[in-house]
Structure formats: C-alpha cells, structure tokens
Amino acid sequence: MQKEYLTVNSISGPLVIVEKTRDVKYAELVEVEFSNNEIRRGKVLEVQEDKALIQMFEGTIGLDVENSKVRFLGRVQELGVSKDLLGRIFDGAGRAKDEGPEIIPEKRLDINGNSINPYTRDYPSEFIQTGISTIDCMNPLVRGQKLPVFSGAGLPHAKVSAQIARQATVLGKKDSFAVVFAAMGITFEEADFFMKDFYKTGAIERSTLFINLANDPAIERISTPRLALTCAEYLAFDLDMHVLVILIDMSFYCESLREVSAARKEIPGRRGYPGYLYTDLASLYERAGRIKGKKGSITLLPVLTMPEDDKTHPIPDLTGYITEGQIIISRELHRKGIYPPVDVLPSLSRLKDKGIGKGKTREDHSDVLNQLFACYAKGKEARELSVILGEAALSDVDKIYLQFANEFEESFVKQSEYENRSIEESLSIGWKLLNKLPLQELKRIREEYLDKYYKK
C-alpha cells in the first residue's frame, strides 16, 4: 500500500523536499497531489536519512506546502516495450503523441539501463550506407559505432539527420533495420518537419520517434534519450534488429542537466555545467554497440549544436572523448549554398578502416578516400594562397588543385536532400574528379586500382 505524506518542507524551482519519509529509494517515481486535486509526477533525486529530494516533471507552480500530498510509487521510470513501438510517435515521457492505440507491452524495462560490458562488446565491422557521399565515402559509419554530428546554430543538421534516418541501411544484410529518433528541446516547427518528413517518405514504418518540445518540462528532456535507448536495446537485443539511434539536440539535454544541477545548488564545473557531465554522457553513449552472440546492434548518431561554433566547448569536447569520431557541419559551406555542408577535413570516423574494403564496400575505397582527402586539403591551401596573393601568383599545379577543390565541393559534397547515393555512385564521382588530375599526383592509390579505374 502506498503511503501518503503531508510533510512537504520546501520548494526550490522544480525541486521539492519531503520530510519524515521511510523506505524511499533513489530514482523512485512520485505522485504529488496539489490542493486543487491536480496530480503531477516526479522522481526521487536524493535520499538523506528521513528526507527525500524530489524532482518534479511538470513543474511546481501552484504547489501548496501545507496541503499537498506526496505518494511514493515504489518503482522507477519504465518503458513498456513491444514490436508495436515501430511506426509510433511518443513525447519525451513515453506517452503516445500520435492518434494510435495504447501499446500493450510485452515487458516493462527500466529506462536507466546499463552500459554494455566491455568484455561482451563485439567490434564494429559492417558498413552502414547513409546515401550521403561525404559520410559514406570519406567518413564511413560502421554498425555499432558512436559517431556524433557537430553543428552550429542555424545550420541544417535537422535536415541532415532526417535524411540519414530515411536512407540508412546495412549493406548486404537481410536482417531488419530500424531507426529510433529522439528530439530534445526542439521547436514546434522542427517537430512538425520531422513528423511530416517521416510520414511523407514512409520512413515512419521502421521508426520510433520520441519528441520533447522546447516548452515541455526540462526534466522530461533528461528522460527522453534514455527512453530512446531503452527502446533501441529491446529492438536490437530482443528482436535481433540493426538499430540506428539519432539523438538531436544533445546541447539542450546538457542545458537541462545544468538547470537541475543549479537548482540543487551543486558546485558547478566548466561553464556552469555539472562536474558529472562526462559521466552522464558516457552512461548514455556507452549503451550503444554490438554484443557478442547477439545478431542485433545499436549504432548511435548524437547531434549537437556547438555554442558559438566552438569545438572546445564542454559538450562537444567531452562527446569527442567518449565517441569514435565526429562529422562537422560547416558554416562556410552552408553560406556557399552547399548541402549537406559537411566539412570532410576536420571530420573523422575512427572506425572507418573496419567497415570498408573488399566484400564490404569496394576494394579501392580506402585509397580513394585518402587521395580525395589529400587533394582537397591541397586545394583549400591553394584557395587560401589565392586570397592572399591573387590567383596569378599560383603555380600551374596549385591552379589544378584549386579547380579540384571547387569541383569537389560542387559535385561530390553537394547533393540534394532526397538524393540517396549508393557507395558505388559516391566512389564513381570520386574517380571522375581524380581523373582530372595528372597521374603523377595520385600517389596514395595503388597501381592495380589506377590500372582499373584511372582513364588515361
């Protein structure tokens, strides 16, 4: 039987302290009945002797210290899971947001799942095709990888995320593929864009969406990625599916952590974020991967906006330590009207060599990747020189590379929002560009591949 307490001691922002409690557990769910009979939910953040600190999901406006009743429910926040989660849209607390029926769960899972045990982890080794050349060819995504997208305010990371969600597939696999998409702190217009896009393209059939809006409680934002990962764990490790999890925008998630930490009067770390930000992010990111003996996998694509485009900001900085590379969205390319504005030079996929090559993509993939990277880097150097010295001061070779950089951006980087390029098409575009360079400049490609693909 649930005990009711009338011992609310104090309220501070979304936090409530209840005294004279017994047998209360950390992360336990709570119901608070206001004096007007309205019921709001919360969870236990801290327990000290006979005091419990409660974090309210829907805020504390109107809460009466003397007449409010507090009930501890004896369970943690859970998600009811079944295959019927696919094709559905939920809010940041796991309630159905579409007009579909209630989910009849096969089981209920604690959303605060555990990271994958390093001993049981299987190494990522299978290529995931996103249909975007700058990712597939230059920074390949591998099944079980954690590859974040670093963007900035006003850049089209939402469009890029939706395109990856629509197009992503594991090459050469007949196993089921699913997308779990979690959006945190986004505007109504962005939420409307994602929902319409998923329905219009039919991607909703293999997807589950969790959407937390900017005007929803900040505390709910902290639960949203955990609900998404719990859903993904069920689909991957119970139903043997390959699952791509996209979390957008992790910056809003971290802001919510900072807000709650400030309300708890904790000692702040860098830029006011809590000192446990790294641990908290790791507890999310490390739930992705492959497990030995299991067919399914979770591949994670967290998207974050860097404040002032600063890569050294705590959120991208700590994310980079935990994950296996980064895809950088460039403001310079965006200003030129190039979509998707992915800057391949600072972008990096640390597991790219594990997912490409003969039998996975194509035997020449690695050499083409390295050669395109080197040539584009030289082209950008030549562009900087031409700005300072003028194009007339460039050598003939520099002019060739400058032309290469311009064509690389226009024909390789640039593609339409609904253009789904196969890896073969991306490599063909790469070779078309390399064919415009003198043979002696292609020093990173083996002879046998030059003989096969270079048109003399």
Stockholm file with secondary structure:
# STOCKHOLM 1.0

chainA/1-456         MQKEYLTVNSISGPLVIVEKTRDVKYAELVEVEFSNNEIRRGKVLEVQEDKALIQMFEGTIGLDVENSKVRFLGRVQELGVSKDLLGRIFDGAGRAKDEGPEIIPEKRLDINGNSINPYTRDYPSEFIQTGISTIDCMNPLVRGQKLPVFSGAGLPHAKVSAQIARQATVLGKKDSFAVVFAAMGITFEEADFFMKDFYKTGAIERSTLFINLANDPAIERISTPRLALTCAEYLAFDLDMHVLVILIDMSFYCESLREVSAARKEIPGRRGYPGYLYTDLASLYERAGRIKGKKGSITLLPVLTMPEDDKTHPIPDLTGYITEGQIIISRELHRKGIYPPVDVLPSLSRLKDKGIGKGKTREDHSDVLNQLFACYAKGKEARELSVILGEAALSDVDKIYLQFANEFEESFVKQSEYENRSIEESLSIGWKLLNKLPLQELKRIREEYLDKYYKK
#=GR chainA/1-456 SS CCCEECCEEEEETTEEEECSCCSCCTTEEEEEECTTSCEEEEEEEEEETTEEEEEESSCCTTCCTTTCEEEEEEEECEEEECGGGTTEEEETTSCBCSSCCCCCCSEEEESSCCCCCGGGEECCCCEEECSCHHHHTTSCEETTCBCCEEECTTSTHHHHHHHHHHHCEETTCCSCEEEEEEEEEECHHHHHHHHHHHHHHSGGGGEEEEEEETTSCHHHHHHHHHHHHHHHHHHHHTSCCEEEEEEECHHHHHHHHHHHHHHTTCCBCGGGCBTTHHHHHHHHHTTCEEETTCSCEEEEEEEEECGGGCTTSHHHHHHHHHSSEEEEBCHHHHHTTCSSCBCTTTCEETTHHHHCSTTTSCTTHHHHHHHHHHHHHHHHHHHHHHHHHCGGGSCHHHHHHHHHHHHIIIIIICCCTTCCCCHHHHHHHHHHHHTTSCGGGCTTSCHHHHHHHCCC
#=GC SS_cons         CCCEECCEEEEETTEEEECSCCSCCTTEEEEEECTTSCEEEEEEEEEETTEEEEEESSCCTTCCTTTCEEEEEEEECEEEECGGGTTEEEETTSCBCSSCCCCCCSEEEESSCCCCCGGGEECCCCEEECSCHHHHTTSCEETTCBCCEEECTTSTHHHHHHHHHHHCEETTCCSCEEEEEEEEEECHHHHHHHHHHHHHHSGGGGEEEEEEETTSCHHHHHHHHHHHHHHHHHHHHTSCCEEEEEEECHHHHHHHHHHHHHHTTCCBCGGGCBTTHHHHHHHHHTTCEEETTCSCEEEEEEEEECGGGCTTSHHHHHHHHHSSEEEEBCHHHHHTTCSSCBCTTTCEETTHHHHCSTTTSCTTHHHHHHHHHHHHHHHHHHHHHHHHHCGGGSCHHHHHHHHHHHHIIIIIICCCTTCCCCHHHHHHHHHHHHTTSCGGGCTTSCHHHHHHHCCC
//
